Amino acid sequence: MATQHSRSAARLMMAPAVILLLGWMLVPLTMTLLFSFKQYLPLRGGDLGWVGFDNYVRFVSSSAFWPSVVATLTIVGGVLLITIVLGVLLALLLDQPMWGQGIVRILVIAPFFVMPTVSALVWKNMFMDPVNGLFAHLWKFFGAEPVQWLSQASLESIILIVSWQWLPFATLILLTAVQSLDSEQLEAAEMDGAPKVKRFWFIILPHLSRAITVVVLIQTIFLLSIFAEIFVTTQGSFGSRTLTYLIYQRVLESQNVGLGSAGGVYAIILANIVAIFLMRIVGKNLDN
Amino acid sequence: MGRITLDKVTKSFGETQVIPPLDLTIDDGEFTVFVGPSGCGKSTLLRLIAGLEDTTSGEIRIDGTDATNVPPAKRGLAMVFQSYALYPHMSVRKNIAFPLRMAKMDQAEIERRVEGAASVLNLSDYIERKPGQLSGGQRQRVAIGRAIVREPSAFLFDEPLSNLDAALRVGMRLEISELHKRLETTMIYVTHDQVEAMTMADKIVVLRAGHIEQVGSPLELYRAPRNLFVAGFIGSPKMNFVSGEEAGKHNAHTIGVRPEHITVSESEGRWRGVVGVAEHLGSDTFFHIHQTGLAETITVRADGEVGFNHGDTIYLTPRDEVIHRFDQDGLRIA
Protein backbone atom coordinates (compact mmCIF):
# COMPACT_ATOMS: atom_id res chain seq x y z
CA MET A 1 0.00 0.00 0.00
CA ALA A 2 3.05 2.24 -0.27
CA THR A 3 1.72 4.83 -2.64
CA GLN A 4 3.75 7.90 -3.54
CA HIS A 5 1.64 9.90 -1.15
CA SER A 6 1.91 7.62 1.85
CA ARG A 7 5.63 7.25 1.31
CA SER A 8 6.24 10.98 1.46
CA ALA A 9 3.96 11.19 4.49
CA ALA A 10 6.03 8.49 6.16
CA ARG A 11 9.21 10.39 5.42
CA LEU A 12 7.73 13.54 6.86
CA MET A 13 6.70 11.80 10.05
CA MET A 14 10.02 10.10 10.52
CA ALA A 15 11.96 13.27 9.86
CA PRO A 16 11.95 14.68 13.42
CA ALA A 17 13.38 11.48 14.83
CA VAL A 18 16.00 11.18 12.11
CA ILE A 19 17.01 14.82 12.38
CA LEU A 20 17.25 14.58 16.16
CA LEU A 21 19.38 11.45 16.01
CA LEU A 22 21.63 12.88 13.32
CA GLY A 23 22.06 16.12 15.24
CA TRP A 24 22.74 14.24 18.44
CA MET A 25 25.52 12.33 16.76
CA LEU A 26 26.85 14.63 14.09
CA VAL A 27 27.16 17.87 16.04
CA PRO A 28 29.39 16.49 18.84
CA LEU A 29 31.39 14.48 16.32
CA THR A 30 32.02 17.49 14.11
CA MET A 31 32.92 19.63 17.11
CA THR A 32 35.35 16.99 18.37
CA LEU A 33 37.00 16.81 14.95
CA LEU A 34 37.15 20.60 14.80
CA PHE A 35 38.70 21.03 18.25
CA SER A 36 41.20 18.25 17.65
CA PHE A 37 42.95 20.42 15.05
CA LYS A 38 43.06 23.45 17.33
CA GLN A 39 45.10 24.63 20.25
CA TYR A 40 42.18 25.29 22.59
CA LEU A 41 42.92 26.00 26.24
CA PRO A 42 39.76 27.47 27.86
CA LEU A 43 41.51 28.80 30.98
CA ARG A 44 44.78 29.73 29.35
CA GLY A 45 43.91 31.99 26.44
CA GLY A 46 41.00 30.10 24.83
CA ASP A 47 41.12 29.40 21.12
CA LEU A 48 44.71 29.79 20.01
CA GLY A 49 44.15 28.83 16.35
CA TRP A 50 44.79 25.87 14.08
CA VAL A 51 47.70 23.57 14.79
CA GLY A 52 47.21 20.79 12.23
CA PHE A 53 48.02 17.32 13.52
CA ASP A 54 50.04 18.53 16.53
CA ASN A 55 47.42 17.35 19.02
CA TYR A 56 47.34 13.88 17.46
CA VAL A 57 51.09 13.54 17.61
CA ARG A 58 51.24 14.79 21.17
CA PHE A 59 48.48 12.48 22.36
CA VAL A 60 50.15 9.37 20.95
CA SER A 61 53.67 10.31 21.97
CA SER A 62 52.59 10.91 25.55
CA SER A 63 53.88 8.18 27.88
CA ALA A 64 50.33 7.63 29.15
CA PHE A 65 48.83 6.66 25.79
CA TRP A 66 49.84 3.04 25.23
CA PRO A 67 49.37 2.01 28.87
CA SER A 68 45.85 3.45 28.68
CA VAL A 69 45.02 1.43 25.56
CA VAL A 70 46.35 -1.70 27.26
CA ALA A 71 44.37 -0.93 30.41
CA THR A 72 41.19 -0.42 28.38
CA LEU A 73 41.58 -3.69 26.52
CA THR A 74 42.53 -5.54 29.71
CA ILE A 75 39.40 -4.34 31.46
CA VAL A 76 37.16 -5.16 28.49
CA GLY A 77 38.76 -8.59 28.02
CA GLY A 78 38.80 -9.43 31.71
CA VAL A 79 35.19 -8.44 32.27
CA LEU A 80 34.04 -10.32 29.18
CA LEU A 81 35.86 -13.46 30.26
CA ILE A 82 34.50 -13.38 33.80
CA THR A 83 30.93 -12.47 32.89
CA ILE A 84 30.66 -15.07 30.17
CA VAL A 85 32.21 -17.97 32.04
CA LEU A 86 30.30 -17.24 35.23
CA GLY A 87 27.22 -16.23 33.25
CA VAL A 88 27.06 -19.59 31.49
CA LEU A 89 27.53 -21.45 34.78
CA LEU A 90 24.96 -19.30 36.58
CA ALA A 91 22.49 -19.70 33.73
CA LEU A 92 22.83 -23.48 33.91
CA LEU A 93 22.39 -23.32 37.67
CA LEU A 94 19.32 -21.08 37.51
CA ASP A 95 17.77 -23.33 34.89
CA GLN A 96 17.60 -26.16 37.43
CA PRO A 97 14.23 -26.52 39.09
CA MET A 98 14.56 -25.34 42.67
CA TRP A 99 12.59 -23.86 45.51
CA GLY A 100 12.24 -20.08 45.37
CA GLN A 101 13.38 -19.87 41.76
CA GLY A 102 11.56 -16.60 41.08
CA ILE A 103 13.14 -14.80 44.04
CA VAL A 104 16.59 -16.13 43.29
CA ARG A 105 16.35 -14.92 39.70
CA ILE A 106 15.31 -11.44 40.79
CA LEU A 107 18.21 -11.33 43.26
CA VAL A 108 20.62 -12.33 40.53
CA ILE A 109 19.41 -9.54 38.29
CA ALA A 110 19.52 -6.95 41.09
CA PRO A 111 23.13 -5.70 40.63
CA PHE A 112 22.22 -4.51 37.16
CA PHE A 113 19.85 -1.96 38.66
CA VAL A 114 22.52 -0.38 40.86
CA MET A 115 24.08 2.75 39.40
CA PRO A 116 27.78 2.37 38.49
CA THR A 117 28.80 5.17 40.86
CA VAL A 118 26.90 3.62 43.74
CA SER A 119 28.18 0.11 43.14
CA ALA A 120 31.76 1.38 42.88
CA LEU A 121 31.35 3.25 46.17
CA VAL A 122 29.84 0.18 47.83
CA TRP A 123 32.71 -2.00 46.67
CA LYS A 124 35.34 0.57 47.53
CA ASN A 125 34.13 1.25 51.07
CA MET A 126 32.38 -1.93 52.15
CA PHE A 127 34.48 -4.63 50.54
CA MET A 128 37.88 -3.32 49.48
CA ASP A 129 38.71 -0.87 52.24
CA PRO A 130 42.00 -2.16 53.70
CA VAL A 131 40.91 -1.31 57.26
CA ASN A 132 37.16 -1.73 57.51
CA GLY A 133 36.28 -3.65 54.36
CA LEU A 134 34.74 -7.11 54.46
CA PHE A 135 37.68 -8.51 52.52
CA ALA A 136 40.12 -7.04 55.04
CA HIS A 137 38.21 -8.70 57.86
CA LEU A 138 38.15 -11.94 55.97
CA TRP A 139 41.91 -11.81 55.37
CA LYS A 140 42.55 -10.96 59.02
CA PHE A 141 40.30 -13.82 60.12
CA PHE A 142 42.61 -16.20 58.33
CA GLY A 143 45.64 -14.40 59.75
CA ALA A 144 46.71 -12.84 56.47
CA GLU A 145 47.79 -9.29 55.77
CA PRO A 146 44.79 -7.42 54.21
CA VAL A 147 45.25 -6.58 50.55
CA GLN A 148 45.14 -2.92 49.62
CA TRP A 149 42.91 -3.71 46.73
CA LEU A 150 42.66 -0.40 44.92
CA SER A 151 46.38 0.40 45.05
CA GLN A 152 48.00 -3.03 44.91
CA ALA A 153 45.60 -4.62 42.44
CA SER A 154 43.75 -1.66 41.02
CA LEU A 155 43.04 -3.04 37.55
CA GLU A 156 41.86 -6.36 38.97
CA SER A 157 39.65 -4.53 41.46
CA ILE A 158 38.00 -2.51 38.72
CA ILE A 159 37.51 -5.65 36.63
CA LEU A 160 35.88 -7.26 39.67
CA ILE A 161 33.51 -4.34 40.25
CA VAL A 162 32.51 -4.02 36.61
CA SER A 163 32.10 -7.81 36.25
CA TRP A 164 29.76 -7.78 39.23
CA GLN A 165 27.66 -5.16 37.46
CA TRP A 166 27.53 -6.92 34.12
CA LEU A 167 27.22 -10.52 35.26
CA PRO A 168 23.43 -10.23 35.66
CA PHE A 169 23.08 -9.04 32.09
CA ALA A 170 25.12 -11.94 30.74
CA THR A 171 23.31 -14.40 32.98
CA LEU A 172 19.91 -13.15 31.91
CA ILE A 173 20.58 -13.43 28.19
CA LEU A 174 22.32 -16.79 28.54
CA LEU A 175 19.54 -18.12 30.77
CA THR A 176 16.91 -17.43 28.13
CA ALA A 177 19.15 -19.16 25.59
CA VAL A 178 19.58 -22.20 27.85
CA GLN A 179 15.83 -22.35 28.32
CA SER A 180 15.22 -22.31 24.59
CA LEU A 181 17.24 -25.50 24.10
CA ASP A 182 15.05 -28.41 23.03
CA SER A 183 15.22 -30.95 25.84
CA GLU A 184 14.90 -33.79 23.32
CA GLN A 185 18.30 -32.82 21.94
CA LEU A 186 19.87 -33.36 25.32
CA GLU A 187 18.04 -36.65 25.72
CA ALA A 188 19.17 -37.73 22.27
CA ALA A 189 22.75 -36.91 23.22
CA GLU A 190 22.32 -38.82 26.45
CA MET A 191 21.12 -41.86 24.51
CA ASP A 192 23.99 -41.39 22.09
CA GLY A 193 26.34 -41.95 24.99
CA ALA A 194 27.46 -38.41 25.78
CA PRO A 195 28.12 -37.87 29.49
CA LYS A 196 27.17 -34.58 31.17
CA VAL A 197 30.40 -32.72 30.36
CA LYS A 198 30.29 -33.73 26.71
CA ARG A 199 26.61 -32.81 26.47
CA PHE A 200 27.60 -29.37 27.72
CA TRP A 201 30.49 -29.11 25.28
CA PHE A 202 28.83 -30.51 22.15
CA ILE A 203 25.19 -29.50 22.59
CA ILE A 204 24.68 -26.71 25.13
CA LEU A 205 27.70 -24.56 24.31
CA PRO A 206 27.13 -24.49 20.53
CA HIS A 207 23.50 -23.67 21.24
CA LEU A 208 24.65 -20.75 23.41
CA SER A 209 27.18 -19.44 20.89
CA ARG A 210 24.76 -16.97 19.39
CA ALA A 211 23.72 -15.61 22.78
CA ILE A 212 27.38 -15.37 23.78
CA THR A 213 28.20 -13.29 20.71
CA VAL A 214 25.32 -10.96 21.49
CA VAL A 215 26.59 -10.57 25.05
CA VAL A 216 30.14 -9.91 23.84
CA LEU A 217 28.97 -7.32 21.35
CA ILE A 218 26.71 -5.37 23.66
CA GLN A 219 29.06 -5.51 26.64
CA THR A 220 32.05 -4.40 24.58
CA ILE A 221 30.21 -1.30 23.43
CA PHE A 222 29.50 -0.31 27.02
CA LEU A 223 32.76 -1.49 28.56
CA LEU A 224 34.95 0.55 26.22
CA SER A 225 33.51 3.66 27.80
CA ILE A 226 33.40 2.80 31.52
CA PHE A 227 34.25 5.83 33.57
CA ALA A 228 32.35 6.14 36.84
CA GLU A 229 33.94 3.05 38.38
CA ILE A 230 37.45 4.45 37.80
CA PHE A 231 36.53 7.97 38.80
CA VAL A 232 35.07 6.82 42.11
CA THR A 233 37.77 4.30 43.03
CA THR A 234 41.31 4.93 41.77
CA GLN A 235 40.97 8.21 39.87
CA GLY A 236 43.04 6.62 37.16
CA SER A 237 46.10 5.97 39.29
CA PHE A 238 48.01 2.70 39.74
CA GLY A 239 47.78 1.71 36.10
CA SER A 240 44.01 1.90 35.92
CA ARG A 241 43.88 4.81 33.52
CA THR A 242 41.83 3.80 30.49
CA LEU A 243 41.65 5.69 27.24
CA THR A 244 38.33 7.21 28.27
CA TYR A 245 39.81 8.34 31.56
CA LEU A 246 42.90 9.75 29.90
CA ILE A 247 40.74 11.85 27.58
CA TYR A 248 38.78 13.09 30.57
CA GLN A 249 42.03 14.10 32.30
CA ARG A 250 43.32 15.90 29.22
CA VAL A 251 40.13 17.86 28.73
CA LEU A 252 39.06 18.64 32.28
CA GLU A 253 42.11 18.30 34.51
CA SER A 254 44.66 19.78 32.09
CA GLN A 255 42.01 21.97 30.47
CA ASN A 256 43.37 21.09 27.02
CA VAL A 257 40.30 20.59 24.86
CA GLY A 258 42.26 20.20 21.62
CA LEU A 259 44.45 17.41 22.96
CA GLY A 260 41.49 15.64 24.53
CA SER A 261 39.52 15.83 21.30
CA ALA A 262 42.39 14.22 19.41
CA GLY A 263 42.25 11.42 22.04
CA GLY A 264 38.53 11.16 21.43
CA VAL A 265 39.17 10.56 17.74
CA TYR A 266 41.66 7.82 18.66
CA ALA A 267 39.01 6.29 20.92
CA ILE A 268 36.59 6.24 17.98
CA ILE A 269 39.23 4.50 15.86
CA LEU A 270 39.95 1.95 18.60
CA ALA A 271 36.24 1.26 19.08
CA ASN A 272 35.87 0.71 15.35
CA ILE A 273 38.80 -1.68 15.16
CA VAL A 274 37.23 -3.72 17.95
CA ALA A 275 33.84 -3.45 16.28
CA ILE A 276 35.15 -4.74 12.95
CA PHE A 277 36.68 -7.78 14.62
CA LEU A 278 33.49 -8.42 16.54
CA MET A 279 31.27 -7.95 13.51
CA ARG A 280 33.32 -10.52 11.63
CA ILE A 281 32.81 -13.09 14.39
CA VAL A 282 29.19 -12.17 15.00
CA GLY A 283 28.37 -12.17 11.32
CA LYS A 284 29.77 -15.66 11.04
CA ASN A 285 27.84 -16.79 14.09
CA LEU A 286 24.54 -15.14 13.30
CA ASP A 287 24.48 -16.33 9.70
CA ASN A 288 23.59 -19.94 10.30
CA MET B 1 19.54 -59.79 20.16
CA GLY B 2 16.88 -57.51 21.54
CA ARG B 3 14.42 -59.20 23.83
CA ILE B 4 12.88 -56.71 26.25
CA THR B 5 10.89 -57.78 29.28
CA LEU B 6 8.96 -55.51 31.61
CA ASP B 7 8.18 -57.07 34.96
CA LYS B 8 5.61 -55.31 37.19
CA VAL B 9 6.93 -51.94 36.07
CA THR B 10 5.27 -48.89 37.61
CA LYS B 11 5.85 -45.19 37.22
CA SER B 12 4.56 -42.38 39.40
CA PHE B 13 5.03 -38.65 39.03
CA GLY B 14 4.64 -37.48 42.61
CA GLU B 15 1.34 -38.82 43.87
CA THR B 16 -0.13 -39.74 40.51
CA GLN B 17 0.59 -43.18 39.18
CA VAL B 18 0.76 -43.01 35.38
CA ILE B 19 1.79 -46.61 34.82
CA PRO B 20 0.17 -49.15 37.14
CA PRO B 21 2.00 -52.50 37.48
CA LEU B 22 2.61 -53.64 33.92
CA ASP B 23 4.05 -56.82 32.43
CA LEU B 24 5.09 -57.07 28.82
CA THR B 25 7.50 -59.09 26.73
CA ILE B 26 8.84 -57.92 23.40
CA ASP B 27 10.54 -60.67 21.46
CA ASP B 28 13.74 -60.33 19.51
CA GLY B 29 13.20 -58.93 16.04
CA GLU B 30 9.61 -58.01 16.69
CA PHE B 31 8.04 -54.78 15.46
CA THR B 32 5.93 -53.76 18.42
CA VAL B 33 3.63 -50.73 18.33
CA PHE B 34 2.33 -49.01 21.43
CA VAL B 35 -0.91 -47.34 20.48
CA GLY B 36 -3.49 -45.43 22.47
CA PRO B 37 -5.11 -42.03 22.81
CA SER B 38 -2.95 -39.12 23.93
CA GLY B 39 -2.10 -39.22 27.61
CA CYS B 40 -2.40 -43.00 27.83
CA GLY B 41 1.22 -43.37 29.00
CA LYS B 42 2.63 -44.87 25.81
CA SER B 43 5.43 -42.32 25.52
CA THR B 44 6.23 -42.65 29.21
CA LEU B 45 6.48 -46.40 28.77
CA LEU B 46 8.92 -45.94 25.88
CA ARG B 47 11.01 -43.50 27.91
CA LEU B 48 11.11 -46.01 30.76
CA ILE B 49 12.50 -48.60 28.39
CA ALA B 50 14.97 -46.05 27.00
CA GLY B 51 16.07 -45.13 30.50
CA LEU B 52 15.18 -41.45 30.13
CA GLU B 53 12.74 -41.90 33.01
CA ASP B 54 13.42 -43.93 36.14
CA THR B 55 11.01 -46.69 37.04
CA THR B 56 9.27 -46.26 40.37
CA SER B 57 9.24 -50.02 40.93
CA GLY B 58 9.54 -53.21 38.92
CA GLU B 59 12.23 -54.48 36.61
CA ILE B 60 13.18 -53.95 32.99
CA ARG B 61 15.27 -56.72 31.44
CA ILE B 62 17.05 -56.47 28.12
CA ASP B 63 18.24 -59.83 26.79
CA GLY B 64 17.73 -61.35 30.20
CA THR B 65 19.93 -58.94 32.15
CA ASP B 66 18.45 -56.43 34.55
CA ALA B 67 18.68 -52.98 32.97
CA THR B 68 16.42 -51.12 35.39
CA ASN B 69 19.21 -48.94 36.76
CA VAL B 70 21.50 -48.98 33.75
CA PRO B 71 22.01 -45.47 32.26
CA PRO B 72 20.38 -44.93 28.85
CA ALA B 73 23.61 -44.95 26.85
CA LYS B 74 24.60 -48.36 28.21
CA ARG B 75 21.35 -50.12 27.35
CA GLY B 76 22.26 -50.63 23.72
CA LEU B 77 19.07 -48.97 22.51
CA ALA B 78 18.67 -46.17 19.99
CA MET B 79 15.82 -43.71 19.95
CA VAL B 80 14.22 -41.57 17.25
CA PHE B 81 12.41 -38.59 18.72
CA GLN B 82 9.24 -36.88 17.63
CA SER B 83 11.11 -33.62 17.02
CA TYR B 84 14.01 -35.61 15.46
CA ALA B 85 16.30 -33.89 17.99
CA LEU B 86 19.05 -33.38 15.42
CA TYR B 87 22.00 -31.27 16.53
CA PRO B 88 21.44 -28.08 14.53
CA HIS B 89 25.05 -26.89 14.49
CA MET B 90 26.41 -30.15 13.09
CA SER B 91 26.29 -31.35 9.50
CA VAL B 92 24.36 -34.50 8.63
CA ARG B 93 27.64 -36.42 8.65
CA LYS B 94 28.55 -35.18 12.11
CA ASN B 95 25.06 -35.84 13.41
CA ILE B 96 25.18 -39.44 12.29
CA ALA B 97 28.75 -39.87 13.53
CA PHE B 98 28.02 -38.36 16.94
CA PRO B 99 27.13 -41.56 18.84
CA LEU B 100 30.17 -43.28 17.33
CA ARG B 101 32.44 -40.42 18.33
CA MET B 102 31.06 -40.59 21.85
CA ALA B 103 31.85 -44.31 21.85
CA LYS B 104 35.44 -43.36 20.90
CA MET B 105 35.29 -45.54 17.83
CA ASP B 106 38.11 -45.68 15.33
CA GLN B 107 37.91 -42.85 12.73
CA ALA B 108 38.00 -45.20 9.72
CA GLU B 109 35.24 -47.33 11.19
CA ILE B 110 33.14 -44.21 11.83
CA GLU B 111 33.61 -43.16 8.17
CA ARG B 112 32.58 -46.60 6.97
CA ARG B 113 29.47 -46.78 9.11
CA VAL B 114 28.33 -43.25 8.33
CA GLU B 115 28.74 -43.85 4.59
CA GLY B 116 26.83 -47.10 4.96
CA ALA B 117 23.94 -45.51 6.81
CA ALA B 118 23.84 -42.57 4.40
CA SER B 119 23.59 -44.82 1.36
CA VAL B 120 20.93 -47.03 2.96
CA LEU B 121 18.82 -43.96 3.75
CA ASN B 122 19.57 -42.04 0.52
CA LEU B 123 21.29 -39.26 2.43
CA SER B 124 24.57 -39.21 0.50
CA ASP B 125 23.61 -36.07 -1.44
CA TYR B 126 22.93 -34.04 1.70
CA ILE B 127 25.67 -35.38 3.92
CA GLU B 128 27.48 -32.05 4.30
CA ARG B 129 24.33 -30.02 4.90
CA LYS B 130 23.06 -28.81 8.22
CA PRO B 131 19.67 -30.02 9.53
CA GLY B 132 18.18 -26.55 8.97
CA GLN B 133 18.63 -26.99 5.21
CA LEU B 134 16.75 -30.29 5.04
CA SER B 135 13.07 -31.08 4.57
CA GLY B 136 11.02 -32.87 7.21
CA GLY B 137 11.39 -36.27 5.58
CA GLN B 138 15.14 -35.87 5.17
CA ARG B 139 15.53 -34.85 8.80
CA GLN B 140 13.57 -37.90 9.77
CA ARG B 141 15.98 -40.05 7.79
CA VAL B 142 18.99 -38.41 9.45
CA ALA B 143 17.47 -39.19 12.84
CA ILE B 144 17.04 -42.81 11.78
CA GLY B 145 20.59 -42.82 10.41
CA ARG B 146 21.92 -41.63 13.74
CA ALA B 147 20.08 -44.53 15.34
CA ILE B 148 21.17 -47.29 12.98
CA VAL B 149 24.93 -46.56 12.97
CA ARG B 150 25.12 -47.66 16.57
CA GLU B 151 23.79 -51.07 15.58
CA PRO B 152 21.57 -51.16 18.65
CA SER B 153 19.77 -54.22 19.95
CA ALA B 154 16.47 -52.35 19.64
CA PHE B 155 15.12 -49.16 18.10
CA LEU B 156 12.66 -46.95 19.92
CA PHE B 157 10.48 -44.61 17.88
CA ASP B 158 8.50 -41.90 19.63
CA GLU B 159 5.75 -40.77 17.22
CA PRO B 160 8.33 -40.19 14.50
CA LEU B 161 5.88 -39.41 11.71
CA SER B 162 3.53 -37.00 13.45
CA ASN B 163 5.38 -33.92 12.16
CA LEU B 164 5.20 -34.98 8.51
CA ASP B 165 2.46 -34.27 6.01
CA ALA B 166 0.09 -37.06 5.03
CA ALA B 167 1.75 -38.13 1.77
CA LEU B 168 5.23 -38.20 3.26
CA ARG B 169 3.95 -40.11 6.26
CA VAL B 170 2.77 -42.96 4.06
CA GLY B 171 6.16 -43.06 2.34
CA MET B 172 8.16 -43.01 5.57
CA ARG B 173 5.88 -45.65 7.04
CA LEU B 174 6.90 -47.96 4.22
CA GLU B 175 10.58 -47.07 4.58
CA ILE B 176 10.58 -47.86 8.28
CA SER B 177 8.79 -51.16 7.65
CA GLU B 178 11.33 -52.05 4.95
CA LEU B 179 14.19 -51.09 7.27
CA HIS B 180 12.79 -53.46 9.83
CA LYS B 181 12.54 -56.27 7.33
CA ARG B 182 16.16 -55.71 6.32
CA LEU B 183 17.71 -55.21 9.76
CA GLU B 184 15.49 -57.69 11.59
CA THR B 185 16.12 -55.74 14.78
CA THR B 186 13.57 -55.27 17.53
CA MET B 187 11.64 -52.05 17.07
CA ILE B 188 9.26 -50.38 19.48
CA TYR B 189 7.12 -47.74 17.91
CA VAL B 190 4.81 -45.33 19.70
CA THR B 191 1.90 -43.75 17.87
CA HIS B 192 -1.62 -42.52 18.44
CA ASP B 193 -2.54 -43.37 14.86
CA GLN B 194 -4.20 -46.77 14.62
CA VAL B 195 -3.54 -46.89 10.86
CA GLU B 196 0.22 -46.75 11.49
CA ALA B 197 -0.20 -49.40 14.16
CA MET B 198 -2.19 -51.73 11.89
CA THR B 199 0.07 -51.33 8.87
CA MET B 200 3.47 -51.64 10.53
CA ALA B 201 3.17 -53.83 13.58
CA ASP B 202 3.92 -57.47 14.20
CA LYS B 203 2.45 -56.93 17.63
CA ILE B 204 0.19 -54.13 18.81
CA VAL B 205 -0.04 -53.11 22.44
CA VAL B 206 -3.19 -51.06 23.05
CA LEU B 207 -2.84 -48.81 26.07
CA ARG B 208 -5.35 -46.79 28.03
CA ALA B 209 -4.47 -44.81 31.17
CA GLY B 210 -1.28 -46.80 31.59
CA HIS B 211 -3.11 -50.14 31.42
CA ILE B 212 -2.52 -52.63 28.66
CA GLU B 213 -5.95 -53.24 27.16
CA GLN B 214 -4.88 -55.90 24.70
CA VAL B 215 -1.77 -57.32 23.08
CA GLY B 216 -1.88 -59.12 19.77
CA SER B 217 -1.21 -59.08 16.06
CA PRO B 218 -3.10 -56.46 14.04
CA LEU B 219 -5.58 -59.00 12.70
CA GLU B 220 -6.15 -60.60 16.10
CA LEU B 221 -7.08 -57.20 17.45
CA TYR B 222 -9.29 -56.52 14.46
CA ARG B 223 -11.05 -59.86 14.58
CA ALA B 224 -11.36 -60.34 18.31
CA PRO B 225 -11.10 -57.11 20.30
CA ARG B 226 -11.11 -57.97 23.98
CA ASN B 227 -13.30 -55.07 25.06
CA LEU B 228 -15.25 -52.07 23.84
CA PHE B 229 -12.22 -49.75 24.02
CA VAL B 230 -10.06 -51.85 21.74
CA ALA B 231 -13.02 -52.51 19.46
CA GLY B 232 -13.61 -48.79 19.10
CA PHE B 233 -9.94 -47.89 18.74
CA ILE B 234 -8.85 -50.40 16.13
CA GLY B 235 -10.42 -50.11 12.71
CA SER B 236 -11.37 -47.18 10.56
CA PRO B 237 -14.07 -45.94 10.38
CA LYS B 238 -14.91 -46.74 13.98
CA MET B 239 -17.00 -49.77 14.89
CA ASN B 240 -20.75 -49.16 15.43
CA PHE B 241 -22.02 -50.02 18.90
CA VAL B 242 -25.65 -50.93 19.45
CA SER B 243 -27.14 -51.72 22.83
CA GLY B 244 -30.65 -52.39 24.11
CA GLU B 245 -33.24 -54.60 22.48
CA GLU B 246 -31.29 -55.29 19.31
CA ALA B 247 -28.26 -56.42 21.37
CA GLY B 248 -30.53 -58.57 23.50
CA LYS B 249 -31.43 -60.59 20.41
CA HIS B 250 -27.77 -61.67 20.34
CA ASN B 251 -27.68 -62.37 24.12
CA ALA B 252 -25.35 -59.45 24.70
CA HIS B 253 -25.38 -56.08 26.45
CA THR B 254 -23.77 -54.33 23.52
CA ILE B 255 -23.03 -55.53 20.05
CA GLY B 256 -20.44 -54.10 17.73
CA VAL B 257 -20.64 -54.10 13.96
CA ARG B 258 -17.84 -52.81 11.79
CA PRO B 259 -18.91 -50.40 9.01
CA GLU B 260 -17.47 -52.76 6.40
CA HIS B 261 -19.59 -55.65 7.70
CA ILE B 262 -22.94 -54.13 6.82
CA THR B 263 -24.62 -54.56 3.46
CA VAL B 264 -26.89 -51.85 2.14
CA SER B 265 -30.04 -52.08 0.08
CA GLU B 266 -32.74 -49.77 -1.25
CA SER B 267 -35.62 -52.07 -0.53
CA GLU B 268 -35.07 -54.68 2.14
CA GLY B 269 -32.91 -55.35 5.17
CA ARG B 270 -32.94 -55.80 8.90
CA TRP B 271 -32.53 -52.13 9.90
CA ARG B 272 -34.11 -49.12 8.25
CA GLY B 273 -32.61 -45.62 8.33
CA VAL B 274 -32.13 -42.31 6.55
CA VAL B 275 -28.83 -41.32 4.91
CA GLY B 276 -27.22 -38.30 6.51
CA VAL B 277 -23.81 -37.46 5.12
CA ALA B 278 -22.30 -39.55 2.34
CA GLU B 279 -18.49 -39.34 2.07
CA HIS B 280 -17.32 -40.41 -1.38
CA LEU B 281 -13.71 -41.53 -1.44
CA GLY B 282 -13.88 -43.06 -4.90
CA SER B 283 -12.88 -46.53 -3.84
CA ASP B 284 -15.34 -46.52 -0.96
CA THR B 285 -18.27 -44.52 0.24
CA PHE B 286 -18.95 -43.92 3.91
CA PHE B 287 -22.61 -43.37 4.77
CA HIS B 288 -23.64 -41.89 8.09
CA ILE B 289 -27.12 -43.15 8.74
CA HIS B 290 -29.62 -41.62 11.14
CA GLN B 291 -33.05 -42.50 12.51
CA THR B 292 -32.36 -46.20 12.78
CA GLY B 293 -33.61 -46.33 16.36
CA LEU B 294 -30.42 -48.17 17.28
CA ALA B 295 -27.79 -45.53 17.86
CA GLU B 296 -27.21 -41.88 17.09
CA THR B 297 -25.52 -42.69 13.81
CA ILE B 298 -24.56 -45.91 12.12
CA THR B 299 -21.57 -45.71 9.83
CA VAL B 300 -21.53 -47.95 6.81
CA ARG B 301 -18.75 -48.59 4.38
CA ALA B 302 -20.04 -49.42 0.92
CA ASP B 303 -18.60 -49.76 -2.52
CA GLY B 304 -17.53 -46.51 -4.17
CA GLU B 305 -20.23 -46.74 -6.83
CA VAL B 306 -23.17 -47.20 -4.48
CA GLY B 307 -25.34 -44.15 -4.98
CA PHE B 308 -27.42 -42.99 -2.06
CA ASN B 309 -27.99 -39.32 -1.41
CA HIS B 310 -28.77 -37.23 1.60
CA GLY B 311 -32.27 -38.00 2.89
CA ASP B 312 -32.71 -41.32 1.05
CA THR B 313 -34.18 -44.25 2.92
CA ILE B 314 -31.73 -47.10 3.26
CA TYR B 315 -31.93 -50.67 4.55
CA LEU B 316 -28.98 -52.22 6.42
CA THR B 317 -28.15 -55.83 7.10
CA PRO B 318 -25.22 -56.72 9.38
CA ARG B 319 -23.29 -59.89 8.62
CA ASP B 320 -24.16 -62.09 11.59
CA GLU B 321 -20.91 -64.11 11.65
CA VAL B 322 -18.79 -60.99 12.31
CA ILE B 323 -20.92 -59.33 14.97
CA HIS B 324 -18.93 -58.64 18.14
CA ARG B 325 -20.75 -59.22 21.42
CA PHE B 326 -19.91 -57.52 24.72
CA ASP B 327 -21.31 -57.91 28.26
CA GLN B 328 -22.29 -55.03 30.55
CA ASP B 329 -18.68 -54.56 31.71
CA GLY B 330 -17.69 -54.00 28.10
CA LEU B 331 -15.83 -57.31 27.85
CA ARG B 332 -16.05 -59.57 24.83
CA ILE B 333 -18.36 -62.60 24.95
CA ALA B 334 -16.64 -65.44 23.14
Interface residues (C-beta under 8 A of the other chain):
Chain A: D182 E184 Q185 E187 A188 A189 E190 M191 D192 G193 A194 P195 K198 F202 I203 P206 H207 S209 N288
Chain B: A50 G51 L52 P71 P72 A73 L77 A78 M79 F81 Q82 S83 A85 L86 Y87 P88 H89 F98 P99 M102 A103 K130 G132 R146 R150
